Amino acid sequence: MAIGEAGSRSERSWSRPKRLEETMRARLGRECVYMPSCRLGLYVALRHWCPPGGRVLMSPVNDDVIFFVVLAAGLRPVQAPLNALHASIDIDAVPEDTWGSLSAVLTTNLYGNPDPAPELRARCDALGIPLFEDAAHAIGSEAGGRPVGAWGEASVFSLSKHVGAQAGGILSLADPDLGDAVRRTRDGLLTPRRTASELAYAVRPYAEAAVRGLGLRRAAWAAMGLLGLTERDGIRMPLRPDALARAAEEAPGLTAHDPWVRVDMHTYRLESGPLRLRRIGRRLGRLDDLLAAYREGTELLLSTPWARPRAGSGTQPLFRVPLLVDDRDAAIAALARSGIVVGYLYDPPLDDYAGDAFTDPSPAPGAARWFARHALPVDPLRAREAVDVLERSGARPAEPPEDLSGPGERAGRLGPSRD
């Protein structure tokens, strides 16, 4: 191969992530750096801004992988009290001495519902600490008239979620001068791309389509479980506290924490090859059409008796709409019988899951426990089917205890319903 040809191919390969960065930069008005995954982007941000041993306020209703990313960065998770109806951080319920002990705040924007970013931004500014936004569920969502992801020193987006690329992420930066330094940090953490992994990624959509077309999704999951190919026995992965304590002795660092951080995505730090980058680019190019479809489904789901829409927030293009049902397990089973698989469950809350050996528990855990037990995250793209199933099954709305409702929400439903 001629040197000129090799150089040309290298330049084309390098241009692909740059195009993804430019697309997201145009949406956010901020510097954007491509990452092979959202979780790696968050790790890079935490390591850049937070010294080891720092304390990070976060939501207890969150993916356990994010919890382990915080631990891998050598930081102490501090679980925040939540609003019971939408699981956003309840700022007023965080004790003042907790605020004074923090090194950073990490939002969740659970299912696309935004955390109170303007108020958190003001708090962080007053304390002189960074705000990080986990916007994995929240491409297209807004808070305070600005896109989610435009408030913090850094924000992370998952291109596996709304975009559906099953790979890729974006780390967005408030300071454009940090872009090159962040890219160098990222490059030092990447593992080399593998041809076998690229080929597996290429054929995965066709294999999944075949499974869906033959109605074999549940059978496929059962077979994977019997073969020991799944990494979760339930909603949360096994904590393995003794091994986790040993890993903590080597923090900060991804290697010791890799058995936890890689769950559900073993390629989270793999250098993205051209097949992945091309597919991500195609998917990202259709993002606005996807967001319109998400918004339409969200409107329908928020009109149902199981929804608690947020007052004055408008209709966000939610990644999942958390319906609140009395018997969540029965509702999941009814949906499964119709081929609708419910994922993105975060029960129990992280402080109950991990215990005080690994995290500071929330001072008011009741709201998070109630939400985690009753939230049924429904895909807006299957809104009509899901509503029909829930209506036929007789699913009842969950009524939160009055003392778990946030201020101004004790009067009942916060929007239209079909009661």
Number of C-alpha atoms within 10 A of each C-alpha: 5 7 7 9 10 11 11 12 11 11 11 12 16 13 13 19 24 13 14 23 21 18 15 21 17 11 12 20 14 20 21 27 25 26 31 25 27 27 29 27 29 27 22 21 23 25 18 14 16 18 14 17 14 16 23 28 25 26 30 32 26 23 20 24 18 20 22 25 27 24 27 28 26 24 27 21 29 26 24 29 28 31 21 25 27 27 28 23 29 18 17 9 15 18 13 9 8 14 18 9 14 20 23 23 24 25 24 26 28 26 24 24 29 28 26 17 24 15 12 20 19 12 17 19 12 9 15 12 17 22 26 30 28 27 28 26 26 29 27 24 24 22 19 13 9 14 18 29 32 22 20 24 18 27 27 33 29 27 25 18 17 25 22 16 22 19 23 32 29 29 32 30 27 19 11 11 10 13 16 11 11 20 16 10 14 21 14 9 17 17 13 12 14 13 10 9 14 15 12 11 17 14 10 12 13 11 12 14 12 13 15 14 10 9 12 14 19 15 11 14 13 14 13 13 14 10 9 10 11 15 15 13 9 9 14 18 17 14 13 10 13 8 12 18 12 12 20 18 11 14 18 22 19 23 13 18 22 16 15 22 24 18 16 13 13 11 19 24 24 19 20 26 19 15 13 21 21 17 17 23 21 13 17 19 14 11 17 12 10 18 21 14 15 25 20 18 24 26 19 16 27 24 16 19 20 26 27 24 26 16 11 8 14 10 18 23 28 30 28 27 30 30 25 27 23 19 16 20 13 15 20 18 15 20 21 15 11 11 16 18 15 16 13 14 19 20 24 20 26 28 24 15 17 19 12 12 10 21 22 20 21 24 14 16 19 18 23 30 22 21 28 23 20 23 25 26 18 27 23 24 18 14 21 13 14 21 18 11 19 18 12 10 14 11 20 16 18 19 15 18 12 12 11 20 19 16 9 9 17 14 9 12 17 17 14 13 16 9 7
